[in-house]
């Protein structure tokens, strides 16, 4: 594969689609569309591009279509006042989008018809708080993620990290009406003051890894089934942010399953590298400094490259991943004049 296509969300005024040439390291623009504070996006060929609008009372959900010439066009906007959605996930059959509402402390469901987002049909609101009063006075849902089929548990399940209440909510996905699509089941308790933010799974589905924003730890849980319901046993915590900045951001596993990466901001900004053992234990292998405020990053499906959205430096940096899992800066750089890139995902 010579080209990797990327969808880039920003704090600013646009969503972008770029192609990265893996041979010469050049970025080529494919599309651009106006969208306010579209801080997180996803894009799937023939299913469209979707983005949150994280903007207080003007918050909501966008959908876009791509024309043959690559031009992007907004097809709909569904309002969600005050919610500040910051993450979204597309269900397996493409019928719904589920969003994590940071300020709303909720999960919202949006139906899709012809790849166009509709009005919100369901909202699950959560309660709770944590000991870090400045950051945990109320629930803050930061990510929604489907439990992978590799976990071997029948049915569809969603996990939602609650940074404000130190919990990960387990939600069952029902069949039928979109007004009752999601059913809360139970909570996974996280260490007090940890602030769970983003999640990843081992390739065999046995382990859940969660990066905690406030404590800078990776929380590891072993997954099993009890009476057909997913169960999560806490195994250990691994310190990822040795600077104790309180700004840990994102987490992703390499396609090989051998390496796990986490991003950290505010102090000594960069990416931590861990080797994943078969028993779920993590061994720290290194740390690479990045640009300012690496809010989100992505590992390409081919496993060769890691793209970092450096929000405050207004750029996307590219690292090559070695056979040893370590990161090597390529020099390839995508810079923006005004918009601050906050998410980068592969457009497949």
C-alpha positions in Angstrom: 0.0 0.0 0.0 1.5 3.3 -1.1 -1.2 5.7 0.2 -2.9 5.9 3.6 -6.0 8.1 3.6 -6.7 10.1 6.8 -9.7 12.0 8.2 -8.7 14.8 10.5 -10.9 16.6 13.0 -10.0 19.9 14.5 -10.7 22.5 17.1 -11.4 25.2 14.6 -13.4 25.5 11.5 -12.9 22.4 9.3 -12.7 18.6 8.8 -10.0 17.5 6.4 -9.2 14.4 4.3 -5.6 13.8 3.3 -3.6 11.1 1.5 -0.2 10.2 2.9 2.2 8.7 0.5 4.2 6.0 2.3 7.1 6.1 -0.2 7.9 9.8 -0.3 6.3 10.9 2.9 4.2 13.6 1.2 0.6 14.6 2.2 -1.9 15.4 -0.5 -5.3 17.2 0.2 -8.3 15.2 -0.9 -11.2 17.1 0.7 -12.1 19.9 3.2 -15.4 21.0 4.6 -16.5 23.7 7.1 -17.4 22.3 10.5 -17.0 24.0 13.9 -15.0 22.3 16.6 -15.3 18.9 15.0 -12.9 17.5 17.6 -13.4 13.8 16.7 -14.2 12.2 13.4 -14.6 8.8 11.7 -14.7 8.0 8.0 -15.7 4.8 6.3 -15.9 4.5 2.5 -19.4 4.2 1.2 -20.7 4.9 4.7 -19.7 8.6 4.9 -17.8 10.8 7.3 -19.2 11.7 10.7 -18.0 14.2 13.3 -18.9 15.6 16.7 -19.4 19.3 17.2 -17.9 20.0 20.7 -19.2 23.5 21.2 -21.3 24.0 24.4 -24.9 24.9 23.6 -24.1 24.6 19.9 -23.0 21.0 20.2 -24.2 18.2 18.0 -23.4 15.6 15.3 -22.4 16.1 11.7 -22.6 13.8 8.7 -20.8 14.4 5.4 -20.8 12.8 2.0 -17.8 12.6 -0.4 -18.4 13.4 -4.1 -16.6 11.6 -6.9 -14.1 14.5 -7.2 -13.3 14.3 -3.5 -15.2 17.3 -2.4 -17.0 17.0 0.9 -20.5 18.2 1.6 -22.4 18.4 4.9 -25.6 16.3 4.7 -27.0 16.9 8.1 -26.4 18.3 11.6 -28.2 16.9 14.7 -28.1 19.3 17.7 -27.1 18.2 21.2 -27.1 21.4 23.2 -24.6 21.5 26.1 -23.4 17.9 25.7 -20.0 18.6 24.2 -19.7 15.2 22.5 -16.0 14.2 22.2 -16.0 10.7 20.7 -18.2 8.5 18.6 -18.6 4.9 17.4 -20.4 3.5 14.4 -22.4 0.3 15.1 -21.5 -2.8 13.1 -24.4 -2.7 10.6 -24.1 1.1 10.1 -27.6 1.9 11.4 -26.6 4.1 14.4 -23.9 6.3 15.8 -23.2 6.3 19.5 -21.6 9.4 21.0 -19.8 10.1 24.3 -21.0 13.4 25.7 -18.3 14.8 27.9 -20.1 17.7 29.6 -23.5 16.0 29.5 -22.1 12.9 31.3 -24.2 10.8 28.9 -24.2 8.5 25.9 -26.4 9.5 22.9 -27.8 7.5 20.0 -28.2 8.9 16.5 -29.9 6.9 13.8 -28.4 6.8 10.3 -30.6 6.7 7.1 -28.7 6.6 3.8 -25.5 7.6 5.7 -27.2 10.8 6.9 -27.4 11.4 10.7 -30.8 11.9 12.2 -32.1 13.5 15.4 -31.0 11.9 18.7 -33.3 9.0 19.7 -31.9 8.0 23.0 -29.7 9.4 25.8 -28.3 7.6 28.8 -27.4 9.9 31.6 -25.0 8.9 34.4 -24.4 10.1 37.9 -21.4 10.3 40.1 -18.2 12.2 40.9 -14.6 11.7 42.0 -12.1 13.0 44.5 -10.3 15.4 42.1 -12.9 18.1 42.6 -11.6 20.4 39.9 -11.9 17.7 37.2 -14.4 15.3 38.8 -17.4 17.3 40.1 -19.7 15.4 37.7 -19.7 12.6 35.2 -17.6 13.1 32.1 -18.0 10.4 29.4 -14.9 10.5 27.3 -15.1 7.4 25.0 -17.5 4.8 23.8 -16.1 1.6 22.4 -17.7 -1.7 21.3 -16.5 -4.9 23.0 -14.6 -6.8 20.2 -15.9 -10.2 18.9 -12.6 -11.7 19.9 -13.8 -11.4 23.5 -16.1 -14.4 22.7 -19.1 -13.0 24.5 -22.5 -13.3 22.7 -24.3 -10.1 21.8 -23.1 -6.5 21.4 -21.8 -4.5 24.3 -20.4 -1.0 24.7 -18.0 0.3 27.2 -18.1 4.0 28.2 -15.3 5.6 30.2 -16.5 8.1 32.8 -13.5 10.3 33.7 -15.6 12.3 36.2 -16.8 9.3 38.3 -13.9 6.9 38.0 -16.0 4.2 36.3 -16.3 2.4 33.0 -20.0 1.8 32.2 -21.0 -1.5 30.6 -24.0 -1.1 28.3 -25.9 -3.7 26.3 -26.9 -3.1 22.7 -30.4 -4.3 22.1 -32.1 -5.2 18.9 -35.2 -3.2 17.7 -36.2 0.4 18.4 -33.5 3.0 18.4 -35.2 4.6 21.3 -34.3 1.7 23.5 -31.1 0.6 21.7 -28.9 0.9 24.8 -29.4 -0.7 28.2 -27.1 0.1 31.1 -26.0 -3.2 32.9 -23.3 -2.4 35.5 -20.2 -0.4 36.2 -16.5 -1.3 36.3 -14.9 0.5 39.2 -11.6 2.3 38.6 -9.1 3.6 41.2 -10.3 6.8 42.9 -9.0 9.9 41.2 -7.7 8.0 38.2 -10.0 9.5 35.5 -10.4 6.8 32.9 -10.3 8.3 29.5 -9.6 5.9 26.5 -9.6 2.2 26.0 -7.9 -0.6 23.9 -8.2 -4.4 23.8 -5.6 -7.1 23.4 -5.9 -8.9 20.1 -7.3 -12.1 21.6 -10.0 -10.1 23.5 -8.7 -11.3 26.9 -7.7 -7.9 28.3 -9.0 -4.4 28.5 -6.4 -1.6 28.7 -7.6 1.8 29.9 -5.5 5.0 30.0 -6.4 7.1 33.0 -6.0 10.8 32.3 -5.5 12.1 35.8 -3.3 9.4 37.3 -1.4 8.6 34.1 -1.8 4.8 34.6 -2.8 2.0 32.3 -5.5 0.0 34.1 -5.6 -3.6 33.0 -8.7 -5.8 33.3 -9.1 -9.4 32.4 -12.3 -10.1 30.4 -14.5 -13.2 30.9 -18.2 -14.1 30.9 -20.5 -14.7 33.8 -24.0 -15.8 32.9 -23.5 -14.4 29.4 -22.6 -11.0 30.8 -19.0 -9.6 30.3 -17.0 -9.5 33.5 -13.9 -7.4 34.1 -11.4 -8.4 36.8 -8.8 -5.7 37.7 -5.3 -7.2 37.3 -2.8 -4.3 37.7 -2.0 -0.7 36.9 1.1 0.4 35.0 2.5 3.9 35.3 2.6 5.4 31.8 3.0 9.2 32.6 6.2 9.3 34.6 6.0 13.2 34.6 2.6 12.9 36.5 1.2 15.7 34.4 -2.5 14.7 34.8 -2.9 14.9 31.0 -2.7 11.4 29.6 -4.7 11.2 26.4 -5.0 8.3 24.0 -4.1 4.6 23.8 -3.7 2.2 20.8 -2.4 -1.3 20.3 -0.2 -2.3 17.3 -1.9 -4.5 14.7 0.5 -7.3 15.7 -0.8 -7.1 19.2 2.8 -6.9 20.5 3.0 -3.2 21.4 0.8 -0.7 23.2 1.2 3.1 22.9 -0.1 5.9 25.1 0.0 9.7 24.6 0.7 12.3 27.3 0.4 16.1 27.4 1.0 19.2 29.6 4.5 18.1 30.7 7.1 16.2 28.7 4.7 15.7 25.8 5.1 12.4 24.0 4.3 8.8 23.4 5.1 5.9 25.8 5.8 2.5 24.4 5.0 -0.9 26.1 5.5 -4.5 25.2 2.4 -6.6 25.7 3.0 -10.0 27.4 0.6 -12.9 26.8 -0.6 -12.7 30.4 -1.6 -9.0 29.9 1.4 -7.5 31.7 3.0 -4.5 30.2 6.7 -3.8 30.0 7.9 -0.3 29.3 10.1 -0.1 26.3 10.6 3.6 25.7 9.3 7.1 25.3 9.4 9.5 22.4 8.8 13.2 22.6 6.3 14.7 20.2 5.0 18.2 19.4 2.9 20.2 21.8 -0.3 18.5 23.2 -0.6 15.1 21.5 -4.3 14.8 22.1 -4.9 11.9 19.7 -2.9 9.5 17.6 -3.4 6.7 15.2 -1.5 3.5 14.1 -2.0 2.7 10.4 -3.7 -0.6 9.6 -0.5 -1.8 7.9 1.3 -1.3 11.2 4.2 0.8 9.7 3.3 4.3 10.8 2.0 6.2 13.8 0.3 9.6 13.2 0.1 12.1 16.0 -2.3 15.0 16.2 -0.3 17.7 18.0 -3.1 20.2 18.8 -1.2 23.2 20.1 1.5 23.0 17.4 -1.2 22.7 14.7 0.3 19.8 13.0 0.3 16.0 12.3 3.6 14.3 12.9 4.5 10.9 11.4 6.6 8.2 13.0 7.7 4.9 11.5 7.3 1.9 13.8 10.3 -0.4 13.9 10.2 -4.2 14.2 11.1 -3.6 17.9 8.0 -1.5 18.4 10.1 1.7 18.8 9.2 4.9 17.1 11.4 6.8 14.6 10.5 10.3 13.5 10.2 10.5 9.7 10.3 14.2 9.2 6.9 14.1 7.4 4.7 16.9 8.7 1.3 18.2 7.9 0.8 21.8 9.2 -2.4 23.8 9.5 -2.6 27.6 9.4 -5.4 28.1 12.0 -7.2 24.9 12.9 -5.8 22.7 15.7 -5.9 19.0 14.8 -7.4 17.0 17.6 -8.1 13.6 16.0 -6.6 11.6 13.1 -8.2 8.3 11.9 -7.6 6.1 8.9 -10.3 6.5 6.1 -10.9 2.9 5.1 
